[in-house]
Amino acid sequence: MNKKENIKKLFNFAGNGKKIKFWYLFRLLPSILVFTGPLLTTLILDKYFPQDNLKMVFFCSFIYIVLVVLRTVQIFVYNQARADLMIDEDKNIKNKFFKNIIKTKSKYTNSYHVGELISLNTTESKSASLLFPWSYMRIYPIQYKNIIYTLIIMFFMDWKLSLIVVPIFFISYFILKPLYNKNRKIISKLQDIRLELSSKTNEFVNSYSTNKSLRIEEANLNEIDELLKETTKEVLKYNRLIYIHKYLFSFISFISTLIIVYVCGLNIASGISLLALVILFRNYISDLDNDMNVIVEFKNEANTNYNDYMKIYKLCMFEKEDKTGALKLDRVNKIEFNHVKMSYDGKNNVLKDVNFKVEKPMKIALVGKSGCGKSTLVNLLPRFYDITGGEIKINDVNYLEYNLESLRNNIAYVFQEPVIFHMSIMDNIKYGSNRKISDDEVIEVCKKIGLDEKIMSLENKYETMIDIYTDKISYGEKQLLNFARAILKDSDILILDEVTSNLDLEFEQKVMKATKEVLKNKFSFIIAHRLKTIKNADLIFYIKDGRIKEMGTHDELMSKSGYYKELYDSKK
């Protein structure tokens, strides 16, 4: 798809297409004054004034004043409307981006770094919002219109002289077009570097403590420094081409002026041309030169805005999650995987042939080496990814037939890293529940898992404001808070993704106590790092190379002396 086709799609993307068209047309109206002004001045001074035709002098002067007033009003209204449009475009693009990120399938969004997504929804979306209300409005309704009006008046004044001068500008455009195309590529590369720089900076800031502890600050600084050097290199290239472009246009303008002076000088000597005509043509050539330079400048700016717009637009066009299942899932009593396969890239299967059938209540532990497919398997349950082969059934029904919202309402997920929102402890625990939860329920659960005493010691107790970086509660207490949230959600399926791997012994015991509370009469899928935490599981899957190699209880698997026993003995 070429750029013109893309622009047609982008034009209405933020919902302001009709408004932008209206203001495009509005900008074309009385601004003809810019070009009629010199013409009216010439008529007054060279024609009507020498003839003592005061009526026409006053009439032309009146027209001139009216056009000045109209243009002043027009510019004021137009600039205000354009400013409002830019704000509205920015807001609408951010909203569209955020809504589409939420709805887009995980396999697409996971290909982006967090820093990239933040940058796209801040810096790049701001740049994208300028594409039509600013850059294109500046180029098309104004500069191209200026050039057209200038050419019309020049031909009206002296078409022979115009035929000598005007072709020079058109020929120059095609001569300089390769420079413009080269600059467009530089702009695209520069934007990619800046996006990577933003992503890296965000990652390094978020992992500040880790960088300090690993003493890799110097390596991180060197990486950032290399990106900055590359940015500087591309910026210098970009500026160099811009200046070459502008200076060549100025040189062409100078050549045109020499031609006019020479030709008109001969005509004046012969009594054919007027000096006012020479001055008028010189002014119009200067206007052409200025307009062409402005077009070059704003086209490069428009390319930047366009590239940012396209990045956001492409991400928004990714395939969305399918929520259209006709059935509502109330409770989960049975889960079945039949020859399930899963691939992230469409070529290499992470899961190759997974088969099992379980009924509630069931505590299932998944073990195996990193990269064997444990997380992929559990992420299929809430449909974060689509299977590429086989079938997953819930209650003997293909789980694709269930409405996605009702499916996820039956699943609670506790991640390895605690998920904490910028809100009170009470609101954090209630967050995301599919039912109304009272404060008393929250307090009761916190008492059961050993979290209430800590919360009550805080100045504002359950109304204490926290976020992921707060030190008001410890890392282990944040994880317990996530357990409290999972307990109160009261879902049938609970996924625990190595929830104890970063905890000390004290909090590991508290989490295990919380786990017992959470797992009553439920399905649980536990990805285990410390094998002692899953010895009492009803069923243990040993996964290797995308397949369940062994399945059974701890004692059954130990008696087989296979993969599980080897792993268990190595962890002692």
BELTAQUI-V72134 format. One record per pair of residues at least 6 apart in sequence whose C-alpha atoms are under 7 Angstrom apart, sorted by the first residue. I is the first residue (numbers start at 0). GAP is how many residues later the second one is. Records with the same first field share a line. If there is no record, write none. Layout:
# BELTAQUI-V72134
I: GAP ; GAP
This chain:
# BELTAQUI-V72134
10: 6
13: 75 ; 78 ; 79
19: 113
23: 113 ; 117
26: 51 ; 114
27: 113
29: 37 ; 40 ; 41
30: 40
32: 34 ; 35
34: 114 ; 115
36: 27
39: 20
41: 234
43: 13
47: 8 ; 9
48: 8
81: 51
84: 48
85: 43 ; 44 ; 47
88: 40
89: 35 ; 36 ; 39
92: 32
93: 27 ; 31
96: 24 ; 215 ; 219
99: 216
102: 217 ; 218
103: 214 ; 215 ; 216 ; 217
104: 214 ; 215 ; 216
105: 278 ; 279
106: 237 ; 278
112: 86
113: 85
114: 83 ; 84 ; 85 ; 87 ; 88
115: 79 ; 82 ; 83
118: 76 ; 79
119: 192
123: 184
124: 183
126: 178 ; 181
127: 177 ; 178 ; 180 ; 181
129: 175
130: 171 ; 174 ; 175
134: 163 ; 166 ; 167
135: 166
138: 156 ; 159
142: 148 ; 152
146: 141 ; 144
149: 134
153: 8
154: 7
164: 91
175: 69
178: 62
182: 55 ; 58
183: 116 ; 119
185: 48 ; 52
186: 117
187: 119
189: 41 ; 44
192: 34 ; 38
196: 27 ; 30
210: 6
245: 47
248: 40
249: 39
252: 32 ; 33 ; 36
256: 25
260: 17
263: 9 ; 14
266: 6
267: 6
322: 80 ; 81
323: 79
324: 75 ; 76 ; 77 ; 78 ; 79
325: 75 ; 76 ; 77
326: 74 ; 75 ; 76
327: 74 ; 75 ; 78
328: 73 ; 77 ; 78
330: 161
331: 62 ; 63 ; 160
332: 26 ; 27 ; 62
333: 24 ; 25 ; 26 ; 60 ; 61
334: 22 ; 23 ; 24 ; 58 ; 59 ; 60
335: 20 ; 21 ; 22 ; 56 ; 57 ; 58
336: 17 ; 18 ; 19 ; 20 ; 54 ; 55 ; 56
337: 16 ; 17 ; 18 ; 52 ; 53 ; 54
338: 14 ; 15 ; 16 ; 51 ; 52
339: 12 ; 13 ; 14 ; 15 ; 47 ; 49 ; 50 ; 51
340: 8 ; 10 ; 11 ; 12 ; 13 ; 46 ; 47 ; 48 ; 49
341: 7 ; 8 ; 9 ; 10 ; 45 ; 46 ; 47
342: 6 ; 7 ; 45
349: 23 ; 196
350: 22 ; 195 ; 196
351: 194 ; 195
352: 194
353: 193 ; 194
359: 161 ; 162 ; 163
360: 160 ; 161 ; 162
361: 160 ; 161 ; 162 ; 176
362: 160 ; 161 ; 162 ; 174 ; 175 ; 176
363: 160 ; 161 ; 162 ; 173 ; 174 ; 175 ; 176
364: 160 ; 161 ; 162 ; 163 ; 169 ; 172 ; 174 ; 175 ; 176
365: 8 ; 160 ; 161 ; 162 ; 174 ; 175 ; 176
366: 160 ; 161 ; 174 ; 175 ; 176
367: 174 ; 175 ; 176
371: 171 ; 172 ; 173 ; 174
372: 173
373: 153 ; 169
378: 6
379: 6
381: 25 ; 26 ; 29
390: 7
391: 6 ; 7
392: 6
408: 25 ; 82
409: 81 ; 82 ; 83
410: 80 ; 81 ; 82 ; 83
411: 74 ; 77 ; 79 ; 81 ; 82 ; 83
412: 81 ; 82 ; 83
413: 68 ; 69 ; 81 ; 82 ; 83 ; 85
414: 81 ; 82 ; 84
415: 81 ; 82 ; 83
417: 60 ; 61 ; 64
418: 63
419: 8 ; 47 ; 48
420: 7 ; 46 ; 47
421: 43 ; 44 ; 45
422: 42 ; 43 ; 44
423: 38 ; 39 ; 40 ; 41 ; 42
424: 37 ; 38 ; 39 ; 40 ; 41
425: 36 ; 37
428: 52 ; 55 ; 56
429: 7 ; 55
432: 56
433: 55
442: 9
444: 39
445: 6 ; 38
448: 61 ; 64 ; 65
449: 60
450: 26 ; 29
454: 6 ; 7
475: 27 ; 31
479: 31
482: 31
486: 31
491: 30 ; 31
492: 29 ; 30 ; 31
493: 29 ; 30 ; 31
494: 29 ; 30 ; 31
495: 29 ; 30 ; 31
496: 29 ; 30
497: 29 ; 30 ; 31
499: 8
500: 28 ; 29
527: 6
530: 37
534: 19
536: 16
537: 15
538: 12 ; 13 ; 14
539: 11 ; 12 ; 13 ; 14
540: 7 ; 9 ; 10 ; 11
541: 6 ; 7 ; 8 ; 9 ; 22
542: 6
556: 7 ; 8
557: 6 ; 7
